[in-house]
Amino acid sequence: MTAQTDVLIASADLQTCRTLASILSQWGLEPIFCSTVSKARAILAQKPVPLVFCEDQLTDGSFHDLLHATTFARLKARVAVIFRMADGNGDVQAMELSAFNAVACPYRLTNVQRVILDAMRDASGSNKAEWEIT
C-alpha cells in the first residue's frame, strides 16, 4: 500500500477548503488544512508537500510571505495562489514572485485540475517519488 500525497490548502474560507478538498479527493490526494502563514510554514517544515494552494490574503500575512518562506528554506513545494477577485494583476504579480501558478476564485474545475497536472509534470522531471496517487 502506498502513502497518499498530501496537498496543503492555506485558506481561512471554509467553502474554499471544501471545494479544493473535493477536487483533490477525486485525484486520490489528501488535503491538509491551515488558515495562517505561520501554520503553513510549520507544516512545510515537518513534511514534504509537493503542492500548496494558498489564498492571496491570510489572517497573519499573504502569499508573499509563504513564497518567501519556501524560497528561503529551499522547499520544493509548488505554491499556487488563490485570488478572491480576478483583477488581472494578481496572477501576474504572483508569477513574478515565483508562484507556481495562480487560480481565480470562484474556481473552474478545469483550472484546478490543470494546476494539479502541471505540478505532477513538474515533479516528474525532478523527483517522481513526490507524488503517490491512490
N, CA, C and O atoms as CSV, one atom per row, in Angstrom:
chain,resi,resn,atom,element,x,y,z
A,1,MET,N,N,0.846,-1.178,0.000
A,1,MET,CA,C,0.000,0.000,0.000
A,1,MET,C,C,0.892,1.242,0.000
A,1,MET,O,O,1.849,1.326,0.769
A,2,THR,N,N,0.578,2.184,-0.850
A,2,THR,CA,C,1.371,3.406,-0.926
A,2,THR,C,C,0.728,4.507,-0.107
A,2,THR,O,O,-0.485,4.515,0.106
A,3,ALA,N,N,1.547,5.429,0.347
A,3,ALA,CA,C,1.044,6.565,1.103
A,3,ALA,C,C,0.438,7.579,0.145
A,3,ALA,O,O,0.893,7.735,-0.988
A,4,GLN,N,N,-0.588,8.261,0.615
A,4,GLN,CA,C,-1.193,9.300,-0.210
A,4,GLN,C,C,-0.315,10.533,-0.211
A,4,GLN,O,O,0.418,10.793,0.744
A,5,THR,N,N,-0.395,11.290,-1.293
A,5,THR,CA,C,0.318,12.548,-1.391
A,5,THR,C,C,-0.516,13.635,-0.731
A,5,THR,O,O,-1.706,13.783,-1.010
A,6,ASP,N,N,0.127,14.390,0.144
A,6,ASP,CA,C,-0.534,15.499,0.818
A,6,ASP,C,C,-0.437,16.761,-0.019
A,6,ASP,O,O,0.591,17.032,-0.640
A,7,VAL,N,N,-1.519,17.531,-0.029
A,7,VAL,CA,C,-1.555,18.840,-0.666
A,7,VAL,C,C,-2.051,19.813,0.389
A,7,VAL,O,O,-3.108,19.607,0.986
A,8,LEU,N,N,-1.292,20.866,0.616
A,8,LEU,CA,C,-1.636,21.850,1.641
A,8,LEU,C,C,-2.599,22.885,1.076
A,8,LEU,O,O,-2.386,23.418,-0.013
A,9,ILE,N,N,-3.652,23.159,1.824
A,9,ILE,CA,C,-4.602,24.220,1.484
A,9,ILE,C,C,-4.519,25.262,2.589
A,9,ILE,O,O,-4.960,25.018,3.712
A,10,ALA,N,N,-3.958,26.412,2.275
A,10,ALA,CA,C,-3.831,27.505,3.240
A,10,ALA,C,C,-4.946,28.506,2.954
A,10,ALA,O,O,-4.825,29.360,2.076
A,11,SER,N,N,-6.026,28.384,3.709
A,11,SER,CA,C,-7.212,29.211,3.487
A,11,SER,C,C,-8.027,29.310,4.766
A,11,SER,O,O,-8.162,28.334,5.504
A,12,ALA,N,N,-8.562,30.482,5.022
A,12,ALA,CA,C,-9.448,30.678,6.165
A,12,ALA,C,C,-10.913,30.538,5.747
A,12,ALA,O,O,-11.812,30.605,6.585
A,13,ASP,N,N,-11.144,30.346,4.460
A,13,ASP,CA,C,-12.503,30.270,3.928
A,13,ASP,C,C,-12.954,28.807,3.855
A,13,ASP,O,O,-12.351,27.997,3.151
A,14,LEU,N,N,-14.004,28.487,4.579
A,14,LEU,CA,C,-14.494,27.109,4.650
A,14,LEU,C,C,-14.925,26.581,3.283
A,14,LEU,O,O,-14.655,25.425,2.958
A,15,GLN,N,N,-15.584,27.404,2.489
A,15,GLN,CA,C,-16.037,26.958,1.170
A,15,GLN,C,C,-14.853,26.653,0.253
A,15,GLN,O,O,-14.893,25.691,-0.514
A,16,THR,N,N,-13.817,27.457,0.329
A,16,THR,CA,C,-12.600,27.202,-0.452
A,16,THR,C,C,-12.015,25.853,-0.067
A,16,THR,O,O,-11.657,25.054,-0.931
A,17,CYS,N,N,-11.921,25.605,1.229
A,17,CYS,CA,C,-11.375,24.333,1.712
A,17,CYS,C,C,-12.200,23.156,1.233
A,17,CYS,O,O,-11.651,22.152,0.781
A,18,ARG,N,N,-13.507,23.270,1.329
A,18,ARG,CA,C,-14.388,22.180,0.901
A,18,ARG,C,C,-14.268,21.911,-0.598
A,18,ARG,O,O,-14.166,20.762,-1.026
A,19,THR,N,N,-14.280,22.970,-1.374
A,19,THR,CA,C,-14.213,22.816,-2.829
A,19,THR,C,C,-12.911,22.162,-3.256
A,19,THR,O,O,-12.913,21.203,-4.028
A,20,LEU,N,N,-11.792,22.686,-2.749
A,20,LEU,CA,C,-10.499,22.114,-3.113
A,20,LEU,C,C,-10.344,20.681,-2.602
A,20,LEU,O,O,-9.787,19.830,-3.296
A,21,ALA,N,N,-10.830,20.415,-1.399
A,21,ALA,CA,C,-10.743,19.049,-0.849
A,21,ALA,C,C,-11.518,18.075,-1.724
A,21,ALA,O,O,-11.064,16.954,-1.953
A,22,SER,N,N,-12.659,18.479,-2.203
A,22,SER,CA,C,-13.460,17.626,-3.073
A,22,SER,C,C,-12.716,17.315,-4.376
A,22,SER,O,O,-12.706,16.172,-4.833
A,23,ILE,N,N,-12.100,18.328,-4.962
A,23,ILE,CA,C,-11.353,18.127,-6.202
A,23,ILE,C,C,-10.138,17.239,-5.948
A,23,ILE,O,O,-9.867,16.321,-6.722
A,24,LEU,N,N,-9.410,17.506,-4.873
A,24,LEU,CA,C,-8.224,16.705,-4.556
A,24,LEU,C,C,-8.580,15.245,-4.317
A,24,LEU,O,O,-7.845,14.349,-4.733
A,25,SER,N,N,-9.706,15.002,-3.648
A,25,SER,CA,C,-10.089,13.619,-3.360
A,25,SER,C,C,-10.372,12.842,-4.642
A,25,SER,O,O,-10.156,11.631,-4.684
A,26,GLN,N,N,-10.848,13.510,-5.679
A,26,GLN,CA,C,-11.076,12.851,-6.963
A,26,GLN,C,C,-9.762,12.360,-7.583
A,26,GLN,O,O,-9.759,11.453,-8.415
A,27,TRP,N,N,-8.665,12.962,-7.171
A,27,TRP,CA,C,-7.346,12.590,-7.690
A,27,TRP,C,C,-6.599,11.669,-6.720
A,27,TRP,O,O,-5.453,11.296,-6.970
A,28,GLY,N,N,-7.250,11.308,-5.621
A,28,GLY,CA,C,-6.601,10.464,-4.625
A,28,GLY,C,C,-5.565,11.208,-3.809
A,28,GLY,O,O,-4.641,10.600,-3.268
A,29,LEU,N,N,-5.713,12.519,-3.718
A,29,LEU,CA,C,-4.777,13.356,-2.966
A,29,LEU,C,C,-5.390,13.726,-1.624
A,29,LEU,O,O,-6.604,13.894,-1.514
A,30,GLU,N,N,-4.552,13.852,-0.612
A,30,GLU,CA,C,-5.007,14.097,0.758
A,30,GLU,C,C,-4.783,15.570,1.127
A,30,GLU,O,O,-3.642,16.029,1.167
A,31,PRO,N,N,-5.867,16.313,1.396
A,31,PRO,CA,C,-5.686,17.718,1.779
A,31,PRO,C,C,-5.252,17.863,3.240
A,31,PRO,O,O,-5.689,17.117,4.116
A,32,ILE,N,N,-4.396,18.830,3.470
A,32,ILE,CA,C,-4.029,19.271,4.818
A,32,ILE,C,C,-4.475,20.725,4.886
A,32,ILE,O,O,-4.170,21.509,3.987
A,33,PHE,N,N,-5.188,21.088,5.933
A,33,PHE,CA,C,-5.742,22.435,6.024
A,33,PHE,C,C,-5.015,23.279,7.060
A,33,PHE,O,O,-4.606,22.787,8.112
A,34,CYS,N,N,-4.864,24.549,6.743
A,34,CYS,CA,C,-4.411,25.533,7.723
A,34,CYS,C,C,-4.970,26.886,7.297
A,34,CYS,O,O,-5.377,27.069,6.149
A,35,SER,N,N,-4.984,27.827,8.232
A,35,SER,CA,C,-5.583,29.129,7.914
A,35,SER,C,C,-4.615,30.292,8.091
A,35,SER,O,O,-5.005,31.451,7.948
A,36,THR,N,N,-3.367,29.993,8.398
A,36,THR,CA,C,-2.387,31.064,8.593
A,36,THR,C,C,-1.068,30.733,7.901
A,36,THR,O,O,-0.765,29.573,7.625
A,37,VAL,N,N,-0.303,31.769,7.631
A,37,VAL,CA,C,1.024,31.589,7.048
A,37,VAL,C,C,1.925,30.856,8.029
A,37,VAL,O,O,2.690,29.977,7.631
A,38,SER,N,N,1.842,31.207,9.311
A,38,SER,CA,C,2.724,30.571,10.292
A,38,SER,C,C,2.447,29.075,10.405
A,38,SER,O,O,3.384,28.286,10.529
A,39,LYS,N,N,1.193,28.675,10.366
A,39,LYS,CA,C,0.865,27.249,10.408
A,39,LYS,C,C,1.320,26.550,9.122
A,39,LYS,O,O,1.808,25.421,9.169
A,40,ALA,N,N,1.165,27.207,7.994
A,40,ALA,CA,C,1.625,26.633,6.725
A,40,ALA,C,C,3.134,26.406,6.759
A,40,ALA,O,O,3.619,25.363,6.321
A,41,ARG,N,N,3.871,27.379,7.279
A,41,ARG,CA,C,5.326,27.223,7.412
A,41,ARG,C,C,5.673,26.025,8.287
A,41,ARG,O,O,6.574,25.250,7.966
A,42,ALA,N,N,4.951,25.879,9.397
A,42,ALA,CA,C,5.216,24.774,10.325
A,42,ALA,C,C,4.957,23.422,9.648
A,42,ALA,O,O,5.743,22.486,9.799
A,43,ILE,N,N,3.866,23.329,8.912
A,43,ILE,CA,C,3.546,22.077,8.212
A,43,ILE,C,C,4.619,21.764,7.181
A,43,ILE,O,O,5.086,20.629,7.090
A,44,LEU,N,N,5.009,22.764,6.409
A,44,LEU,CA,C,6.018,22.552,5.368
A,44,LEU,C,C,7.379,22.189,5.956
A,44,LEU,O,O,8.163,21.484,5.320
A,45,ALA,N,N,7.659,22.665,7.154
A,45,ALA,CA,C,8.927,22.321,7.807
A,45,ALA,C,C,8.921,20.877,8.299
A,45,ALA,O,O,9.978,20.260,8.430
A,46,GLN,N,N,7.721,20.331,8.573
A,46,GLN,CA,C,7.591,18.974,9.107
A,46,GLN,C,C,7.611,17.893,8.041
A,46,GLN,O,O,8.151,16.810,8.266
A,47,LYS,N,N,7.028,18.175,6.884
A,47,LYS,CA,C,6.864,17.115,5.891
A,47,LYS,C,C,6.924,17.690,4.490
A,47,LYS,O,O,6.553,18.842,4.264
A,48,PRO,N,N,7.392,16.881,3.551
A,48,PRO,CA,C,7.411,17.349,2.164
A,48,PRO,C,C,5.992,17.391,1.591
A,48,PRO,O,O,5.256,16.406,1.653
A,49,VAL,N,N,5.634,18.510,1.052
A,49,VAL,CA,C,4.332,18.699,0.419
A,49,VAL,C,C,4.601,19.255,-0.980
A,49,VAL,O,O,5.133,20.357,-1.113
A,50,PRO,N,N,4.243,18.513,-2.013
A,50,PRO,CA,C,4.599,18.944,-3.357
A,50,PRO,C,C,3.784,20.112,-3.908
A,50,PRO,O,O,4.231,20.799,-4.827
A,51,LEU,N,N,2.581,20.345,-3.349
A,51,LEU,CA,C,1.723,21.405,-3.872
A,51,LEU,C,C,0.999,22.091,-2.730
A,51,LEU,O,O,0.513,21.445,-1.802
A,52,VAL,N,N,0.936,23.425,-2.816
A,52,VAL,CA,C,0.236,24.243,-1.834
A,52,VAL,C,C,-0.724,25.157,-2.580
A,52,VAL,O,O,-0.328,25.850,-3.517
A,53,PHE,N,N,-1.977,25.159,-2.167
A,53,PHE,CA,C,-2.937,26.161,-2.622
A,53,PHE,C,C,-3.036,27.178,-1.498
A,53,PHE,O,O,-3.436,26.831,-0.386
A,54,CYS,N,N,-2.680,28.430,-1.767
A,54,CYS,CA,C,-2.649,29.462,-0.736
A,54,CYS,C,C,-3.481,30.666,-1.166
A,54,CYS,O,O,-3.284,31.204,-2.256
A,55,GLU,N,N,-4.410,31.087,-0.309
A,55,GLU,CA,C,-5.175,32.301,-0.602
A,55,GLU,C,C,-4.240,33.494,-0.664
A,55,GLU,O,O,-3.183,33.508,-0.034
A,56,ASP,N,N,-4.642,34.487,-1.428
A,56,ASP,CA,C,-3.800,35.672,-1.566
A,56,ASP,C,C,-3.614,36.391,-0.230
A,56,ASP,O,O,-2.543,36.942,0.024
A,57,GLN,N,N,-4.630,36.395,0.621
A,57,GLN,CA,C,-4.539,37.021,1.935
A,57,GLN,C,C,-4.968,36.038,3.019
A,57,GLN,O,O,-6.043,35.442,2.948
A,58,LEU,N,N,-4.112,35.881,4.020
A,58,LEU,CA,C,-4.443,35.082,5.193
A,58,LEU,C,C,-4.435,35.993,6.406
A,58,LEU,O,O,-4.030,37.151,6.303
A,59,THR,N,N,-4.872,35.497,7.550
A,59,THR,CA,C,-5.024,36.359,8.728
A,59,THR,C,C,-3.705,36.943,9.221
A,59,THR,O,O,-3.693,38.034,9.791
A,60,ASP,N,N,-2.602,36.241,9.014
A,60,ASP,CA,C,-1.313,36.731,9.521
A,60,ASP,C,C,-0.315,37.067,8.415
A,60,ASP,O,O,0.887,37.159,8.666
A,61,GLY,N,N,-0.803,37.245,7.215
A,61,GLY,CA,C,0.096,37.601,6.119
A,61,GLY,C,C,-0.537,37.297,4.779
A,61,GLY,O,O,-1.755,37.173,4.657
A,62,SER,N,N,0.314,37.179,3.778
A,62,SER,CA,C,-0.179,36.933,2.429
A,62,SER,C,C,0.654,35.856,1.752
A,62,SER,O,O,1.593,35.309,2.331
A,63,PHE,N,N,0.290,35.575,0.535
A,63,PHE,CA,C,1.037,34.582,-0.235
A,63,PHE,C,C,2.489,35.006,-0.406
A,63,PHE,O,O,3.370,34.158,-0.553
A,64,HIS,N,N,2.750,36.330,-0.388
A,64,HIS,CA,C,4.148,36.809,-0.473
A,64,HIS,C,C,4.992,36.173,0.630
A,64,HIS,O,O,6.108,35.710,0.390
A,65,ASP,N,N,4.441,36.160,1.834
A,65,ASP,CA,C,5.169,35.624,2.986
A,65,ASP,C,C,5.447,34.128,2.825
A,65,ASP,O,O,6.533,33.651,3.156
A,66,LEU,N,N,4.466,33.401,2.318
A,66,LEU,CA,C,4.653,31.968,2.130
A,66,LEU,C,C,5.648,31.681,1.008
A,66,LEU,O,O,6.476,30.778,1.127
A,67,LEU,N,N,5.570,32.436,-0.065
A,67,LEU,CA,C,6.543,32.271,-1.150
A,67,LEU,C,C,7.954,32.560,-0.655
A,67,LEU,O,O,8.897,31.838,-0.980
A,68,HIS,N,N,8.088,33.609,0.125
A,68,HIS,CA,C,9.407,33.953,0.671
A,68,HIS,C,C,9.924,32.826,1.563
A,68,HIS,O,O,11.096,32.457,1.488
A,69,ALA,N,N,9.054,32.285,2.399
A,69,ALA,CA,C,9.462,31.221,3.317
A,69,ALA,C,C,9.881,29.964,2.561
A,69,ALA,O,O,10.871,29.329,2.925
A,70,THR,N,N,9.145,29.596,1.515
A,70,THR,CA,C,9.502,28.392,0.766
A,70,THR,C,C,10.799,28.593,-0.011
A,70,THR,O,O,11.609,27.672,-0.121
A,71,THR,N,N,10.994,29.780,-0.542
A,71,THR,CA,C,12.238,30.069,-1.266
A,71,THR,C,C,13.420,30.081,-0.319
A,71,THR,O,O,14.457,29.486,-0.611
A,72,PHE,N,N,13.273,30.757,0.817
A,72,PHE,CA,C,14.360,30.868,1.790
A,72,PHE,C,C,14.772,29.504,2.328
A,72,PHE,O,O,15.961,29.230,2.492
A,73,ALA,N,N,13.795,28.654,2.600
A,73,ALA,CA,C,14.074,27.327,3.154
A,73,ALA,C,C,14.412,26.304,2.065
A,73,ALA,O,O,14.700,25.145,2.365
A,74,ARG,N,N,14.375,26.730,0.819
A,74,ARG,CA,C,14.654,25.859,-0.329
A,74,ARG,C,C,13.737,24.640,-0.364
A,74,ARG,O,O,14.157,23.521,-0.659
A,75,LEU,N,N,12.483,24.898,-0.055
A,75,LEU,CA,C,11.494,23.827,-0.097
A,75,LEU,C,C,11.039,23.612,-1.529
A,75,LEU,O,O,11.027,24.548,-2.328
A,76,LYS,N,N,10.665,22.384,-1.853
A,76,LYS,CA,C,10.247,22.061,-3.210
A,76,LYS,C,C,8.748,22.250,-3.430
A,76,LYS,O,O,8.230,21.910,-4.494
A,77,ALA,N,N,8.064,22.779,-2.452
A,77,ALA,CA,C,6.616,22.957,-2.576
A,77,ALA,C,C,6.297,23.943,-3.697
A,77,ALA,O,O,6.910,25.005,-3.802
A,78,ARG,N,N,5.351,23.580,-4.510
A,78,ARG,CA,C,4.878,24.459,-5.574
A,78,ARG,C,C,3.678,25.220,-5.021
A,78,ARG,O,O,2.695,24.605,-4.609
A,79,VAL,N,N,3.747,26.532,-5.006
A,79,VAL,CA,C,2.689,27.344,-4.406
A,79,VAL,C,C,1.803,27.914,-5.510
A,79,VAL,O,O,2.254,28.683,-6.359
A,80,ALA,N,N,0.528,27.518,-5.477
A,80,ALA,CA,C,-0.483,28.060,-6.380
A,80,ALA,C,C,-1.317,29.049,-5.563
A,80,ALA,O,O,-1.894,28.688,-4.538
A,81,VAL,N,N,-1.373,30.275,-6.018
A,81,VAL,CA,C,-2.060,31.329,-5.278
A,81,VAL,C,C,-3.522,31.400,-5.707
A,81,VAL,O,O,-3.842,31.379,-6.896
A,82,ILE,N,N,-4.406,31.484,-4.703
A,82,ILE,CA,C,-5.843,31.605,-4.931
A,82,ILE,C,C,-6.207,33.080,-4.790
A,82,ILE,O,O,-5.981,33.685,-3.743
A,83,PHE,N,N,-6.766,33.647,-5.844
A,83,PHE,CA,C,-7.190,35.045,-5.796
A,83,PHE,C,C,-8.703,35.126,-5.682
A,83,PHE,O,O,-9.429,34.510,-6.462
A,84,ARG,N,N,-9.167,35.887,-4.710
A,84,ARG,CA,C,-10.607,36.030,-4.480
A,84,ARG,C,C,-11.263,36.812,-5.606
A,84,ARG,O,O,-12.414,36.545,-5.953
A,85,MET,N,N,-10.557,37.764,-6.176
A,85,MET,CA,C,-11.102,38.543,-7.282
A,85,MET,C,C,-10.117,38.497,-8.440
A,85,MET,O,O,-8.914,38.686,-8.258
A,86,ALA,N,N,-10.634,38.249,-9.607
A,86,ALA,CA,C,-9.775,38.224,-10.793
A,86,ALA,C,C,-9.587,39.656,-11.275
A,86,ALA,O,O,-10.358,40.151,-12.098
A,87,ASP,N,N,-8.553,40.318,-10.754
A,87,ASP,CA,C,-8.329,41.714,-11.124
A,87,ASP,C,C,-7.354,41.861,-12.289
A,87,ASP,O,O,-7.102,42.972,-12.754
A,88,GLY,N,N,-6.812,40.754,-12.753
A,88,GLY,CA,C,-5.906,40.822,-13.883
A,88,GLY,C,C,-4.458,41.039,-13.501
A,88,GLY,O,O,-3.562,40.662,-14.257
A,89,ASN,N,N,-4.203,41.640,-12.343
A,89,ASN,CA,C,-2.826,41.894,-11.930
A,89,ASN,C,C,-2.327,40.901,-10.892
A,89,ASN,O,O,-1.124,40.658,-10.801
A,90,GLY,N,N,-3.218,40.332,-10.122
A,90,GLY,CA,C,-2.809,39.438,-9.044
A,90,GLY,C,C,-2.032,38.244,-9.528
A,90,GLY,O,O,-0.993,37.907,-8.960
A,91,ASP,N,N,-2.522,37.592,-10.579
A,91,ASP,CA,C,-1.819,36.413,-11.070
A,91,ASP,C,C,-0.464,36.767,-11.656
A,91,ASP,O,O,0.493,36.006,-11.510
A,92,VAL,N,N,-0.372,37.914,-12.317
A,92,VAL,CA,C,0.909,38.362,-12.865
A,92,VAL,C,C,1.888,38.626,-11.731
A,92,VAL,O,O,3.049,38.223,-11.799
A,93,GLN,N,N,1.417,39.304,-10.686
A,93,GLN,CA,C,2.266,39.591,-9.528
A,93,GLN,C,C,2.736,38.297,-8.870
A,93,GLN,O,O,3.902,38.180,-8.493
A,94,ALA,N,N,1.836,37.331,-8.731
A,94,ALA,CA,C,2.197,36.047,-8.118
A,94,ALA,C,C,3.275,35.348,-8.933
A,94,ALA,O,O,4.236,34.821,-8.373
A,95,MET,N,N,3.123,35.341,-10.233
A,95,MET,CA,C,4.113,34.677,-11.084
A,95,MET,C,C,5.454,35.414,-11.042
A,95,MET,O,O,6.508,34.779,-11.085
A,96,GLU,N,N,5.425,36.725,-10.961
A,96,GLU,CA,C,6.666,37.494,-10.843
A,96,GLU,C,C,7.400,37.173,-9.544
A,96,GLU,O,O,8.626,37.267,-9.473
A,97,LEU,N,N,6.641,36.796,-8.521
A,97,LEU,CA,C,7.227,36.450,-7.229
A,97,LEU,C,C,7.531,34.953,-7.120
A,97,LEU,O,O,7.776,34.445,-6.025
A,98,SER,N,N,7.515,34.265,-8.233
A,98,SER,CA,C,7.874,32.844,-8.329
A,98,SER,C,C,6.812,31.882,-7.813
A,98,SER,O,O,7.137,30.777,-7.380
A,99,ALA,N,N,5.557,32.288,-7.855
A,99,ALA,CA,C,4.494,31.327,-7.556
A,99,ALA,C,C,4.475,30.292,-8.677
A,99,ALA,O,O,4.831,30.599,-9.815
A,100,PHE,N,N,4.072,29.100,-8.366
A,100,PHE,CA,C,3.992,28.046,-9.366
A,100,PHE,C,C,2.850,28.314,-10.340
A,100,PHE,O,O,2.974,28.087,-11.543
A,101,ASN,N,N,1.732,28.802,-9.797
A,101,ASN,CA,C,0.559,29.059,-10.611
A,101,ASN,C,C,-0.394,29.952,-9.837
A,101,ASN,O,O,-0.157,30.256,-8.668
A,102,ALA,N,N,-1.466,30.370,-10.487
A,102,ALA,CA,C,-2.497,31.181,-9.837
A,102,ALA,C,C,-3.866,30.703,-10.302
A,102,ALA,O,O,-4.043,30.304,-11.453
A,103,VAL,N,N,-4.828,30.751,-9.388
A,103,VAL,CA,C,-6.192,30.306,-9.678
A,103,VAL,C,C,-7.148,31.369,-9.176
A,103,VAL,O,O,-7.049,31.815,-8.033
A,104,ALA,N,N,-8.079,31.775,-10.038
A,104,ALA,CA,C,-9.081,32.761,-9.637
A,104,ALA,C,C,-10.253,32.056,-8.959
A,104,ALA,O,O,-10.624,30.942,-9.328
A,105,CYS,N,N,-10.815,32.715,-7.979
A,105,CYS,CA,C,-11.982,32.212,-7.277
A,105,CYS,C,C,-13.174,33.053,-7.709
A,105,CYS,O,O,-13.025,34.275,-7.716
A,106,PRO,N,N,-14.312,32.543,-8.062
A,106,PRO,CA,C,-14.709,31.143,-7.929
A,106,PRO,C,C,-13.969,30.262,-8.928
A,106,PRO,O,O,-13.588,30.697,-10.014
A,107,TYR,N,N,-13.777,29.004,-8.520
A,107,TYR,CA,C,-12.964,28.078,-9.287
A,107,TYR,C,C,-13.694,27.509,-10.478
A,107,TYR,O,O,-14.908,27.307,-10.476
A,108,ARG,N,N,-12.909,27.265,-11.475
A,108,ARG,CA,C,-13.352,26.406,-12.567
A,108,ARG,C,C,-12.604,25.107,-12.358
A,108,ARG,O,O,-11.381,25.103,-12.216
A,109,LEU,N,N,-13.322,24.022,-12.338
A,109,LEU,CA,C,-12.743,22.710,-12.085
A,109,LEU,C,C,-11.526,22.462,-12.978
A,109,LEU,O,O,-10.504,21.957,-12.514
A,110,THR,N,N,-11.637,22.810,-14.225
A,110,THR,CA,C,-10.536,22.554,-15.159
A,110,THR,C,C,-9.282,23.337,-14.786
A,110,THR,O,O,-8.172,22.858,-15.020
A,111,ASN,N,N,-9.430,24.521,-14.215
A,111,ASN,CA,C,-8.254,25.304,-13.814
A,111,ASN,C,C,-7.518,24.642,-12.655
A,111,ASN,O,O,-6.288,24.585,-12.649
A,112,VAL,N,N,-8.260,24.145,-11.682
A,112,VAL,CA,C,-7.637,23.469,-10.541
A,112,VAL,C,C,-6.990,22.168,-11.007
A,112,VAL,O,O,-5.878,21.845,-10.589
A,113,GLN,N,N,-7.669,21.427,-11.860
A,113,GLN,CA,C,-7.103,20.188,-12.387
A,113,GLN,C,C,-5.819,20.463,-13.172
A,113,GLN,O,O,-4.865,19.688,-13.098
A,114,ARG,N,N,-5.797,21.563,-13.921
A,114,ARG,CA,C,-4.604,21.930,-14.675
A,114,ARG,C,C,-3.431,22.205,-13.747
A,114,ARG,O,O,-2.303,21.810,-14.043
A,115,VAL,N,N,-3.679,22.875,-12.633
A,115,VAL,CA,C,-2.616,23.145,-11.658
A,115,VAL,C,C,-2.062,21.831,-11.103
A,115,VAL,O,O,-0.849,21.667,-10.974
A,116,ILE,N,N,-2.955,20.901,-10.778
A,116,ILE,CA,C,-2.518,19.603,-10.249
A,116,ILE,C,C,-1.676,18.865,-11.291
A,116,ILE,O,O,-0.607,18.344,-10.972
A,117,LEU,N,N,-2.152,18.820,-12.520
A,117,LEU,CA,C,-1.399,18.138,-13.585
A,117,LEU,C,C,-0.051,18.804,-13.840
A,117,LEU,O,O,0.961,18.124,-14.007
A,118,ASP,N,N,-0.041,20.129,-13.870
A,118,ASP,CA,C,1.223,20.854,-14.072
A,118,ASP,C,C,2.213,20.550,-12.956
A,118,ASP,O,O,3.408,20.395,-13.210
A,119,ALA,N,N,1.727,20.464,-11.729
A,119,ALA,CA,C,2.609,20.154,-10.596
A,119,ALA,C,C,3.158,18.737,-10.719
A,119,ALA,O,O,4.328,18.496,-10.421
A,120,MET,N,N,2.322,17.799,-11.155
A,120,MET,CA,C,2.785,16.425,-11.344
A,120,MET,C,C,3.838,16.356,-12.447
A,120,MET,O,O,4.859,15.682,-12.307
A,121,ARG,N,N,3.575,17.057,-13.539
A,121,ARG,CA,C,4.540,17.067,-14.645
A,121,ARG,C,C,5.856,17.703,-14.206
A,121,ARG,O,O,6.932,17.206,-14.540
A,122,ASP,N,N,5.771,18.795,-13.463
A,122,ASP,CA,C,6.972,19.472,-12.977
A,122,ASP,C,C,7.773,18.541,-12.073
A,122,ASP,O,O,9.001,18.490,-12.152
A,123,ALA,N,N,7.074,17.813,-11.221
A,123,ALA,CA,C,7.744,16.885,-10.307
A,123,ALA,C,C,8.367,15.717,-11.053
A,123,ALA,O,O,9.415,15.213,-10.649
A,124,SER,N,N,7.741,15.285,-12.127
A,124,SER,CA,C,8.264,14.124,-12.846
A,124,SER,C,C,9.639,14.389,-13.431
A,124,SER,O,O,10.408,13.457,-13.667
A,125,GLY,N,N,9.948,15.647,-13.663
A,125,GLY,CA,C,11.268,15.987,-14.162
A,125,GLY,C,C,12.320,16.016,-13.074
A,125,GLY,O,O,13.513,15.906,-13.355
A,126,SER,N,N,11.880,16.164,-11.817
A,126,SER,CA,C,12.849,16.273,-10.726
A,126,SER,C,C,12.827,15.077,-9.782
A,126,SER,O,O,13.876,14.508,-9.478
A,127,ASN,N,N,11.636,14.690,-9.314
A,127,ASN,CA,C,11.562,13.616,-8.328
A,127,ASN,C,C,10.185,12.970,-8.391
A,127,ASN,O,O,9.238,13.465,-7.782
A,128,LYS,N,N,10.072,11.891,-9.109
A,128,LYS,CA,C,8.785,11.227,-9.293
A,128,LYS,C,C,8.194,10.714,-7.977
A,128,LYS,O,O,6.982,10.523,-7.877
A,129,ALA,N,N,9.017,10.496,-6.996
A,129,ALA,CA,C,8.546,9.951,-5.724
A,129,ALA,C,C,7.721,10.967,-4.931
A,129,ALA,O,O,7.115,10.606,-3.922
A,130,GLU,N,N,7.687,12.225,-5.365
A,130,GLU,CA,C,6.902,13.237,-4.639
A,130,GLU,C,C,5.409,12.947,-4.676
A,130,GLU,O,O,4.691,13.304,-3.742
A,131,TRP,N,N,4.933,12.312,-5.728
A,131,TRP,CA,C,3.502,12.099,-5.927
A,131,TRP,C,C,3.156,10.624,-5.840
A,131,TRP,O,O,3.711,9.790,-6.555
A,132,GLU,N,N,2.241,10.330,-4.960
A,132,GLU,CA,C,1.685,8.976,-4.855
A,132,GLU,C,C,0.186,9.122,-5.031
A,132,GLU,O,O,-0.493,9.687,-4.173
A,133,ILE,N,N,-0.326,8.620,-6.128
A,133,ILE,CA,C,-1.749,8.698,-6.410
A,133,ILE,C,C,-2.371,7.351,-6.068
A,133,ILE,O,O,-1.897,6.304,-6.509
A,134,THR,N,N,-3.439,7.393,-5.276
A,134,THR,CA,C,-4.105,6.146,-4.895
A,134,THR,C,C,-5.428,6.017,-5.621
A,134,THR,O,O,-6.141,5.032,-5.434
